[in-house]
Amino acid sequence: MSDRLPRGVFALSLGVSLAMFLTPGGEVSANAPNDKLVHLLTFATLAITGRWAGVTPLRLGVGLVLYAALTEVLQSLLPIDRRGDVRDLAADVAGVLLGLFLSRVARRVGGARV
């Protein structure tokens, strides 16, 4: 398989997550599904697609945690009617760990390139 597809999916996932996390607060429904679950699943997806794209676990984990922290800081600083939240960051980190774990299991069980 070409490396372009996994890299493209990872890049698209990053772009979608950035749009989600930096959408102005007035456009984000307070009644949306559980916010912490969305953070967890988003970062699990980023970790899984990043591993599929061939990023090493350490580099990916550190990069995604820094990315999570940056999005929370930006939410606090930008005039987008959003606030950074340490609980969101914790959910992001949990998602990274979950995604890395699931990728490792997939590689061991099925020999998958995830």
VOFI-615620 format. One line per 10 residues: their letters; for each residue x, y, z of C-alpha. Coordinates in steps of 0.2 Angstrom, whole numbers. Layout:
% VOFI-615620
a = X,Y,Z; ... .
This chain:
% VOFI-615620
msdrlprgvf = 0,0,0; 6,17,-4; 11,28,11; 1,42,4; -16,36,9; -12,34,28; -3,51,28; -17,59,20; -30,51,32; -19,57,47 .
alslgvslam = -17,75,39; -36,76,37; -39,70,54; -28,83,61; -36,96,50; -54,91,56; -48,91,74; -41,108,73; -57,115,65; -67,107,79 .
fltpggevsa = -56,114,93; -55,131,86; -73,134,81; -80,149,89; -90,145,105; -106,152,99; -106,139,85; -103,124,97; -118,117,105; -118,116,124 .
napndklvhl = -129,101,122; -117,92,111; -112,74,115; -101,72,130; -87,84,127; -74,73,136; -79,58,126; -77,68,110; -60,74,116; -55,56,120 .
ltfatlaitg = -61,48,104; -53,62,93; -36,60,101; -38,41,100; -42,43,81; -27,54,79; -15,42,88; -22,27,77; -21,36,61; -4,43,65 .
rwagvtplrl = 3,26,69; -5,20,52; 5,34,44; 21,27,51; 24,40,65; 34,31,79; 24,29,95; 36,41,106; 36,55,93; 17,53,90 .
gvglvlyaal = 13,53,108; 23,68,113; 18,77,97; -1,74,101; 0,79,119; 9,95,114; -4,98,101; -18,95,114; -10,107,126; -8,120,112 .
tevlqsllpi = -27,119,107; -32,122,125; -20,137,126; -27,144,110; -45,142,116; -40,153,131; -31,166,121; -40,168,104; -56,178,103; -67,163,99 .
drrgdvrdla = -78,163,115; -70,147,121; -60,142,137; -46,130,139; -49,116,151; -37,105,160; -50,91,160; -51,92,141; -32,90,141; -33,75,152 .
advagvllgl = -46,67,140; -35,71,126; -20,63,134; -31,48,138; -36,47,120; -18,47,114; -14,33,126; -29,23,121; -25,25,102; -7,20,105 .
flsrvarrvg = -13,5,115; -26,0,102; -13,2,88; -1,-9,97; -14,-23,100; -19,-22,81; -1,-24,76; 2,-39,88; -14,-48,85; -17,-46,66 .
garv = 0,-40,60; -9,-25,54; 0,-9,50; -9,2,62 .
